[in-house]
């Protein structure tokens, strides 16, 4: 497996939309600095502002796994339950073109 893309979808608990947006936004800069990161972009659904989507590209699955163990992500994971309405829906994709 070579380069991969990741789509990760999160939904805020009612009333936690702004807090989740702030917490996710704080992940962007340090994640872009993680080894192997090609792109790391956060989006907000226009039709449902409680939904946030990361689109990421990584040099390899191993480097993605290293990213997931970084302190900025583990710290987010510790407070995610207060903000998220269920777990992230994560898709790891082979890049074909």
Buried (B, 14 or more C-beta within 10 A) or exposed (E): EEBBBBBBBBBBBEEBBEBBBEBBEEBBEBBEEBEBBBEBEBEBEEEEEBBBBBEBBBBBBEBBEBBEEBEBBEEBEEEBEEBBEEEBEEEBEEEEE
